[in-house]
Amino acid sequence: MRKLVWKDLSEAEKRGVLRRPAAERALEAEGAVRVILDDVRVRGDDALRDYTKKFDGYDPQKLFLSEAEIDAAEDGVGSDLAAAIHTAYANIRAFHAGQGYKSYEVETMPGLTCARVATAIQTVGLYIPGGTAPLFSTVLMLGVPSQIAGCPRRVLCTPANKKGEVHPAILYAARLCGITEIARVGGAQAIAALAYGTESIPAADKIFGPGNIYVTLAKSMAAQEAGGPAIDMPAGPSEVLVIVDESTPARYAAADLLSQAEHDVSSQVVLVAISAKQADAVMKEVEVQLASLPRAKIARGALANSLALVADSLDEAVAISNRYAPEHLILCFEGAEKYRGRVTNAGSVFCGPYTPESLGDYASGTNHVLPTSAAARAYGGVGVESFQKTITWQTASKAGLAAIGPAVITMAGAETLEAHARAVDLRLKENKS
């Protein structure tokens, strides 16, 4: 991690240090992703099988898992993990239960009624990473809100091992969420299948879920095409910003930084301390904990992209965070609650020294599918609303048309759109006769 004093940086240097390191890698991967998207669009299931064999080491004769394979997952989970998954499911369900667009109707003028009707997105694709870590927790984060929203068709795609087996915890969590269509295919090719549809996998109206640079690019590229699917949000490698003061145990902050650094070498973690002494203490503790971390190699790769910034005060530290707009923000100090109204850009906030980011990743109830790469300036995390859309309705009686019609004719005329005006005018004239 590089240590820098914020006040010593020029404006250009501040912009530079807060820039995500993964942007350059994305440019290099675009060509490969484009080839995969185009190939799956043309060859469908055959292309999926070829890429699965090439990248994941197995040849899936049947892309979807059978009901028996899903049912058998319960035996491979174990009672402790099953209980933990049920706890997480209950908390996530409780937190999300109050979410969702609500239908309503308003009479804007006598005889003119306008309504907004909430409806579930019909077919959604749920992508669950399964490479270096099988993220069965993400099944809950996508499965629960889509279940509450009432999406009629939910198709889950996740890579399998070289025997074509999907991690049993992924299958167990999926069944708990009522998901029955599970395809053993991953990577950009899975996103292509969900974007365009193949002989086996239906085209999704919207695609959800995190993934590596290839998955992320495939989602954004497919979404940009005419008629392409919507996606949950712009996303990239996982990230966290941790703010500490003299009250923060260095070991807590170091553990929080490493909990994100172990995700991927492209991840970025940022420490903001209000003294150089505290920054040094946390960085030293990071090295101590790294020595016994099973995924130390991955974490070191992420730390090479990472920063330790020294701020003059907690207020300046929060201002830095708002500018960075982190996916995860940890206010790892006593009295953090008073900053609730001052944090404007963050995917999810973890308040106080006893609230590690790991709680939100698994079981506190909030959603861990969050905006990255500064997208938190305009996006929030996934919720029930993400799986819904709204349709507006309007109904005018003859009296309602008479009341609103003259204003519409005037406005249409001012915009020189005569046909718009005539559509109203001819009805008004007929109603008078």
C-alpha positions in Angstrom: 0.0 0.0 0.0 1.2 3.5 -0.8 0.9 6.0 2.0 0.1 9.6 1.0 -0.8 12.8 2.9 -3.9 14.1 1.3 -3.2 17.8 1.9 0.2 17.5 0.2 -1.4 16.3 -3.1 -2.3 18.6 -6.0 -5.8 18.4 -7.4 -4.6 16.4 -10.4 -2.7 14.0 -8.0 -5.9 13.6 -5.9 -7.8 12.6 -9.0 -5.1 10.2 -10.0 -4.8 8.4 -6.7 -8.5 7.8 -6.5 -8.8 6.4 -10.0 -9.5 2.6 -10.0 -6.6 0.5 -11.2 -8.8 -2.0 -13.1 -9.8 0.4 -15.9 -6.8 -0.4 -18.0 -7.3 -4.1 -17.8 -10.9 -3.6 -19.1 -9.6 -2.2 -22.3 -7.3 -5.2 -22.9 -10.2 -7.7 -22.2 -12.8 -6.1 -24.5 -11.7 -7.8 -27.6 -11.9 -11.3 -26.1 -15.3 -10.6 -24.6 -16.6 -9.4 -28.0 -15.6 -12.6 -29.6 -17.4 -14.7 -27.0 -20.6 -12.6 -27.2 -20.7 -12.9 -30.9 -19.9 -16.6 -31.0 -22.6 -17.5 -28.4 -25.1 -15.4 -30.3 -24.5 -17.4 -33.5 -23.8 -20.9 -32.2 -25.8 -21.0 -29.0 -25.4 -24.1 -26.8 -22.5 -25.5 -28.9 -20.5 -22.3 -28.2 -21.3 -22.6 -24.5 -20.1 -26.2 -24.4 -16.9 -25.3 -26.2 -16.0 -22.4 -23.9 -17.0 -24.3 -20.8 -14.6 -27.1 -21.8 -11.9 -24.6 -22.7 -12.1 -22.4 -19.6 -13.5 -24.6 -16.9 -12.2 -28.0 -17.9 -15.5 -30.0 -18.4 -17.9 -30.7 -21.2 -21.5 -30.3 -20.1 -23.8 -32.5 -22.0 -26.7 -31.1 -20.1 -26.4 -27.4 -19.3 -29.2 -27.4 -16.6 -28.9 -29.4 -13.4 -31.5 -32.0 -12.8 -34.0 -31.8 -9.9 -32.2 -34.8 -8.3 -28.8 -33.0 -8.5 -30.3 -30.0 -6.8 -32.0 -32.1 -4.1 -28.8 -34.0 -3.4 -27.0 -30.8 -2.4 -28.5 -30.8 1.0 -26.5 -33.9 1.9 -23.3 -32.0 1.0 -23.9 -28.9 2.9 -23.7 -30.0 6.5 -25.9 -29.0 9.4 -23.8 -26.0 10.6 -23.6 -24.4 7.2 -27.3 -25.1 6.5 -28.2 -23.4 9.8 -26.0 -20.4 8.9 -27.6 -20.1 5.4 -31.1 -20.2 7.0 -30.1 -17.4 9.4 -28.8 -15.3 6.6 -31.9 -16.0 4.5 -34.2 -15.0 7.4 -32.3 -11.7 8.0 -32.1 -10.8 4.3 -35.8 -11.6 3.9 -36.7 -9.5 6.9 -34.6 -6.5 5.7 -36.0 -6.7 2.1 -39.6 -7.3 3.0 -40.5 -3.6 3.3 -38.9 -2.8 -0.1 -40.5 -2.7 -3.5 -42.4 -0.2 -5.7 -46.0 0.3 -4.6 -48.9 0.8 -7.1 -50.9 4.0 -6.6 -53.5 6.1 -8.4 -54.2 9.8 -8.4 -57.0 11.9 -9.9 -54.9 14.8 -11.2 -58.0 16.7 -12.4 -61.7 15.9 -12.3 -62.3 13.2 -14.9 -58.5 12.5 -15.4 -56.9 9.6 -13.5 -53.3 8.7 -13.6 -51.8 5.5 -12.0 -48.5 3.8 -11.6 -48.6 0.0 -11.5 -45.7 -2.0 -10.1 -44.9 -5.3 -11.9 -42.2 -7.8 -11.7 -39.6 -8.2 -14.4 -40.6 -11.4 -16.2 -37.3 -13.2 -16.9 -34.2 -12.4 -14.9 -30.7 -13.9 -15.2 -28.8 -14.4 -11.9 -25.0 -14.8 -12.3 -23.2 -16.5 -9.4 -19.4 -16.6 -9.5 -17.9 -19.9 -8.6 -14.2 -19.6 -9.5 -11.7 -19.0 -6.7 -14.6 -18.8 -4.2 -18.1 -20.2 -4.6 -20.3 -17.2 -3.7 -23.4 -19.0 -2.4 -24.1 -15.9 -0.3 -24.8 -14.0 -3.6 -27.5 -16.6 -4.4 -29.3 -15.3 -1.3 -28.7 -11.6 -2.2 -30.2 -12.1 -5.6 -32.7 -14.9 -4.8 -34.5 -13.3 -1.9 -35.4 -9.9 -3.5 -36.3 -11.6 -6.8 -38.5 -14.0 -4.8 -40.2 -11.1 -3.0 -40.7 -9.2 -6.2 -42.4 -12.3 -7.7 -40.3 -12.6 -10.9 -42.0 -15.5 -12.9 -38.8 -16.9 -14.3 -35.4 -16.8 -12.6 -32.5 -18.5 -14.4 -29.3 -19.0 -12.4 -25.9 -19.5 -14.1 -22.8 -20.5 -12.3 -19.6 -22.4 -13.3 -19.0 -25.9 -12.1 -15.9 -27.9 -11.3 -14.0 -30.2 -13.7 -16.5 -32.9 -12.9 -19.4 -30.7 -13.8 -20.5 -30.4 -10.2 -21.8 -27.1 -8.7 -20.9 -26.4 -5.1 -23.7 -27.8 -2.9 -24.1 -24.6 -0.9 -25.0 -22.7 -4.1 -27.7 -25.3 -4.9 -29.0 -25.4 -1.3 -29.3 -21.6 -1.2 -31.0 -21.5 -4.6 -33.6 -24.1 -3.5 -34.2 -22.1 -0.4 -35.0 -19.1 -2.6 -37.3 -21.2 -4.9 -34.9 -21.1 -7.9 -35.2 -24.3 -9.9 -33.5 -23.4 -13.2 -29.7 -23.7 -12.6 -27.3 -23.9 -15.5 -23.7 -25.0 -15.0 -22.0 -22.4 -17.2 -20.0 -19.4 -16.2 -17.9 -16.5 -17.4 -18.7 -14.2 -20.3 -20.3 -17.1 -22.2 -22.9 -17.4 -19.5 -23.7 -13.7 -19.8 -23.9 -14.0 -23.6 -26.4 -16.9 -23.2 -28.6 -14.8 -20.8 -28.3 -11.8 -23.1 -29.2 -13.5 -26.4 -30.8 -16.8 -25.4 -29.7 -20.2 -26.7 -31.4 -23.5 -27.4 -31.4 -24.2 -23.6 -31.1 -20.9 -21.8 -33.7 -18.2 -22.3 -32.9 -14.6 -23.0 -33.2 -12.5 -19.8 -34.9 -9.1 -19.6 -32.3 -8.1 -17.0 -29.1 -9.7 -15.8 -27.8 -9.5 -12.2 -24.7 -10.5 -10.3 -21.0 -9.8 -9.8 -18.1 -11.4 -11.6 -14.6 -11.0 -12.9 -13.5 -8.5 -15.5 -14.8 -10.6 -18.4 -18.3 -11.1 -16.8 -18.5 -7.4 -16.0 -17.5 -6.4 -19.5 -19.9 -8.9 -21.1 -22.8 -7.5 -19.0 -22.1 -3.9 -19.9 -21.4 -4.6 -23.6 -24.6 -6.7 -24.1 -26.6 -4.0 -22.3 -25.4 -1.3 -24.7 -26.7 -3.2 -27.8 -30.0 -2.3 -29.3 -32.6 -4.5 -27.7 -30.0 -5.9 -25.2 -30.9 -6.8 -21.6 -30.9 -4.4 -18.7 -28.3 -5.0 -16.0 -28.3 -4.4 -12.3 -25.6 -1.7 -12.3 -22.1 -0.9 -13.6 -19.7 -3.1 -11.6 -16.1 -4.0 -11.3 -13.7 -5.5 -8.7 -14.7 -5.3 -5.1 -13.5 -2.4 -3.0 -13.6 -1.0 0.5 -12.6 2.3 2.2 -11.9 2.2 5.9 -11.7 5.3 8.0 -9.9 5.1 11.4 -9.0 7.4 14.2 -6.9 7.0 17.4 -9.7 4.9 19.0 -9.6 2.3 16.3 -7.7 -1.0 17.1 -5.2 -1.4 14.2 -6.0 -5.1 14.1 -9.7 -4.4 13.3 -8.9 -2.1 10.4 -6.3 -4.4 9.0 -8.7 -7.3 9.1 -11.3 -5.2 7.3 -8.9 -4.2 4.6 -7.8 -7.8 4.0 -11.4 -9.1 3.9 -11.8 -7.3 0.6 -8.2 -7.7 -0.6 -8.6 -11.5 -0.6 -11.4 -11.3 -3.2 -9.3 -10.7 -6.3 -6.0 -9.2 -7.3 -7.9 -6.5 -9.1 -9.7 -5.4 -5.9 -8.7 -2.2 -4.2 -8.7 -1.3 -0.5 -8.2 2.3 0.8 -7.3 3.2 4.3 -8.0 6.8 5.5 -6.4 7.7 8.8 -6.3 11.0 10.6 -2.6 10.6 11.6 0.5 9.1 9.9 1.1 7.1 13.1 -2.2 5.4 12.9 -1.8 4.7 9.2 1.6 3.1 9.9 0.2 1.0 12.7 -2.6 -0.4 10.4 -0.2 -1.1 7.5 2.1 -2.9 9.9 -0.8 -5.0 11.2 -1.8 -5.8 7.6 1.6 -7.5 7.1 1.3 -9.4 10.3 -2.2 -10.8 9.4 -1.1 -11.5 5.8 1.4 -14.1 7.0 -1.3 -16.5 8.0 -3.9 -15.7 5.4 -4.7 -18.6 3.1 -5.4 -16.3 0.1 -2.3 -14.1 0.9 -1.1 -14.2 -2.7 -4.4 -12.8 -4.0 -4.5 -10.2 -1.2 -0.9 -9.0 -1.9 -1.9 -8.5 -5.5 -4.8 -6.3 -4.4 -2.7 -4.4 -1.9 -0.3 -3.4 -4.7 -3.2 -1.4 -6.1 -4.2 0.0 -2.8 -3.7 3.2 -0.8 -3.3 4.6 2.7 -4.2 8.3 2.9 -3.6 10.6 5.8 -6.3 13.2 6.4 -6.4 16.1 8.8 -9.7 15.2 10.4 -12.6 12.8 10.3 -14.6 15.4 8.4 -11.9 15.5 5.7 -11.7 11.7 5.8 -15.5 11.5 5.1 -15.1 14.1 2.3 -12.4 11.9 0.7 -14.7 8.9 0.9 -17.6 10.8 -0.7 -15.3 11.7 -3.5 -14.0 8.1 -3.9 -17.6 6.7 -3.7 -16.7 3.3 -2.4 -18.6 0.1 -2.7 -18.1 -0.5 1.0 -17.4 2.2 3.6 -16.3 1.2 7.1 -16.4 4.0 9.7 -14.2 2.0 12.1 -14.2 4.3 15.1 -16.3 5.2 18.1 -19.1 7.7 17.6 -19.4 7.0 13.9 -23.2 7.3 14.0 -23.1 11.1 13.8 -21.7 10.9 10.3 -24.8 9.1 8.9 -26.2 12.3 7.4 -22.8 13.3 5.9 -22.1 10.2 3.9 -23.5 10.9 0.4 -21.7 8.4 -1.9 -21.3 4.8 -0.8 -22.8 1.4 -1.6 -23.1 0.2 1.9 -21.9 1.7 5.2 -20.6 -0.2 8.2 -20.8 1.9 11.3 -18.5 1.6 14.3 -15.6 -0.6 15.3 -17.8 -3.7 15.9 -19.4 -3.7 12.4 -17.1 -5.4 10.0 -18.0 -5.5 6.4 -18.2 -9.3 6.6 -21.6 -8.9 8.3 -23.2 -7.3 5.2 -21.4 -9.8 2.9 -23.3 -12.7 4.5 -26.0 -12.4 7.0 -26.9 -9.0 8.5 -29.8 -8.5 6.1 -28.5 -5.8 3.7 -27.6 -6.6 0.1 -24.0 -7.2 -0.9 -24.5 -6.7 -4.6 -23.3 -3.1 -4.7 -22.1 -0.4 -7.1 -18.3 -0.3 -7.6 -15.8 1.9 -9.5 -17.4 5.2 -8.2 -20.9 4.2 -9.5 -22.2 4.8 -5.9 -22.4 8.4 -6.9 -25.6 7.6 -8.8 -26.5 4.0 -8.0 -27.6 2.1 -4.9 -27.3 -1.6 -4.2 -29.7 -4.3 -5.4 -33.1 -4.5 -3.8 -36.6 -5.6 -4.5 -37.1 -2.6 -6.7 -34.2 -3.8 -8.9 -36.5 -6.8 -9.9 -39.5 -4.6 -10.7 -40.5 -2.0 -13.2 -43.4 0.4 -13.2 -46.0 1.0 -15.9 -48.0 4.3 -15.9 -51.7 4.4 -16.8 -54.0 7.3 -17.6 -57.7 7.4 -18.1 -59.7 10.4 -19.2 -63.4 10.8 -19.3 -65.1 13.2 -21.8 -65.1 15.8 -19.0 -61.5 15.1 -18.2 -60.4 15.5 -21.8 -62.4 18.8 -22.0 -60.5 20.0 -18.9 -57.0 19.1 -19.9 -57.3 19.3 -23.7 -56.8 23.1 -24.2 -53.5 23.0 -22.3 -52.2 20.1 -24.4 -53.2 21.8 -27.6 -51.4 24.9 -26.6 -48.2 23.1 -25.6 -48.2 20.9 -28.7 -48.6 24.0 -30.9 -45.7 25.7 -29.2 -43.6 22.7 -30.0 -44.9 22.7 -33.6 -46.2 19.2 -33.3 -49.5 19.6 -35.1 -50.5 15.9 -35.1 -50.3 15.9 -31.3 -52.6 18.8 -31.1 -55.1 17.4 -33.7 -55.4 14.1 -31.7 -56.9 16.1 -28.9 -58.7 18.7 -30.9 -60.8 16.3 -33.0 -62.0 14.5 -29.9 -63.0 17.8 -28.3 -64.9 18.9 -31.4 -66.7 15.6 -31.6 -67.7 15.8 -27.9 -69.2 19.2 -28.4 -71.4 18.1 -31.3 
